[in-house]
Amino acid sequence: MPKRSSKKPHDLNRLASVIVEEATGEAPEEPPSGKNPAAVELGRLGGLKGGPARAKKLTAEQRREIARKAANKRWGNI
């Protein structure tokens, strides 16, 4: 069954509320994400640094072994 592009609620009360909000130009309130934006940014920065730093520290043989293990997990014993 194809996915529907409509995000309209099936409940009549909610549907009426959405129609009124669209007609009046009012945007519905977005619920807070619950995450601290500063902490999210710090985590992203650490993630951007971690992979390249680890790769730089590994020898070619260690990288090859890690890649071999990953391929075996992904594709089975090749």
C-alpha positions as CSV (number, residue, x, y, z in Angstrom):
1,M,0.0,0.0,0.0
2,P,1.5,3.4,-0.9
3,K,2.3,5.9,1.8
4,R,0.0,8.8,2.0
5,S,1.4,12.3,1.9
6,S,-1.4,13.7,3.9
7,K,-0.6,14.3,7.6
8,K,-4.2,15.3,8.5
9,P,-5.5,13.7,11.7
10,H,-8.3,11.2,11.6
11,D,-10.0,12.5,14.7
12,L,-12.7,15.1,13.7
13,N,-11.9,17.5,16.5
14,R,-8.2,17.5,15.7
15,L,-9.0,17.8,12.0
16,A,-11.2,20.8,12.7
17,S,-8.4,22.4,14.8
18,V,-5.9,21.9,11.9
19,I,-8.2,23.4,9.4
20,V,-8.8,26.5,11.6
21,E,-5.1,26.9,12.2
22,E,-4.4,26.7,8.4
23,A,-7.2,29.1,7.6
24,T,-6.1,31.7,10.2
25,G,-2.4,31.3,9.5
26,E,-1.6,30.3,13.0
27,A,1.2,27.7,13.3
28,P,0.6,24.9,15.8
29,E,3.0,24.9,18.8
30,E,6.0,22.6,18.4
31,P,6.6,20.4,21.4
32,P,10.1,20.9,22.9
33,S,12.6,18.3,21.8
34,G,13.7,17.7,25.4
35,K,17.4,18.0,24.5
36,N,19.8,20.8,25.5
37,P,20.9,22.4,22.2
38,A,24.4,23.2,23.6
39,A,24.9,19.5,24.6
40,V,23.7,18.4,21.2
41,E,26.2,20.6,19.5
42,L,29.1,19.4,21.8
43,G,28.2,15.8,21.1
44,R,28.2,16.5,17.4
45,L,31.6,18.1,17.6
46,G,33.0,15.2,19.4
47,G,31.6,12.8,16.9
48,L,33.1,14.7,14.0
49,K,36.5,14.5,15.6
50,G,36.5,11.0,17.0
51,G,36.4,8.9,13.8
52,P,39.3,10.6,12.0
53,A,41.4,10.7,15.2
54,R,40.9,7.0,15.7
55,A,41.7,6.2,12.1
56,K,44.9,8.2,12.3
57,K,46.0,6.3,15.4
58,L,45.4,2.8,13.9
59,T,48.0,1.0,11.7
60,A,47.2,-0.2,8.2
61,E,47.0,-3.8,9.5
62,Q,44.6,-2.8,12.3
63,R,42.3,-0.9,9.9
64,R,42.4,-3.9,7.5
65,E,41.4,-6.3,10.3
66,I,38.5,-4.0,11.4
67,A,37.3,-3.8,7.8
68,R,37.5,-7.6,7.5
69,K,35.5,-8.1,10.6
70,A,32.9,-5.6,9.4
71,A,32.6,-7.3,6.0
72,N,32.2,-10.7,7.7
73,K,29.4,-9.4,9.9
74,R,27.7,-7.7,7.0
75,W,28.0,-10.4,4.4
76,G,28.7,-13.6,6.4
77,N,31.9,-15.5,6.2
78,I,33.4,-14.7,2.8
